[in-house]
């Protein structure tokens, strides 16, 4: 049996990528020693921060 996790992840998402994107992903895996899942989680978090930050700036200016 596998290890029980405090934060289990049950949702699986798949996506299609080009050969060039796959090469880039492979370079990131080799460079960072991280899994595809970890890289995608970090990318999603960075994207979320980019979306939120401009909105927060606008809210501060309006206040």
C-alpha positions in Angstrom: 0.0 0.0 0.0 1.0 3.6 -0.6 1.8 6.2 2.0 -1.2 8.1 3.4 -1.0 11.8 2.6 -2.1 14.6 4.8 -3.2 16.4 1.6 -4.4 13.7 -0.8 -4.8 14.7 -4.5 -7.5 12.7 -6.3 -8.0 14.9 -9.4 -6.1 14.0 -12.6 -5.8 16.4 -15.5 -4.2 15.5 -18.8 -3.2 17.8 -21.6 -1.7 17.6 -25.0 1.6 19.4 -25.7 3.7 19.9 -28.8 7.1 18.3 -29.3 8.7 21.7 -28.5 6.7 22.1 -25.3 7.7 18.5 -24.3 11.4 19.4 -24.8 11.0 22.5 -22.7 9.3 20.5 -20.0 12.0 17.8 -20.1 14.7 20.5 -19.7 12.8 21.9 -16.7 12.6 18.5 -15.2 16.3 17.9 -15.6 17.3 21.4 -14.4 15.0 21.5 -11.3 14.8 17.8 -10.4 11.1 18.3 -9.9 8.2 16.2 -11.2 5.9 17.3 -14.0 3.2 17.6 -11.4 5.3 19.9 -9.2 6.3 22.0 -12.2 2.7 22.4 -13.3 1.5 23.3 -9.8 4.2 26.0 -9.6 3.3 27.3 -13.0 -0.4 27.5 -12.0 0.5 29.4 -8.8 2.6 31.9 -10.7 -0.1 32.4 -13.3 -2.6 33.0 -10.5 -0.4 35.5 -8.8 0.0 37.4 -12.1 -3.7 37.6 -12.5 -4.4 38.7 -9.0 -1.6 41.3 -8.7 -2.8 43.7 -11.3 -6.3 43.6 -9.8 -5.0 44.3 -6.4 -3.1 47.3 -7.7 -6.3 48.7 -9.3 -8.1 48.2 -6.0 -5.4 50.1 -4.0 -5.5 53.0 -6.4 -9.3 53.2 -6.2 -9.3 53.3 -2.4 
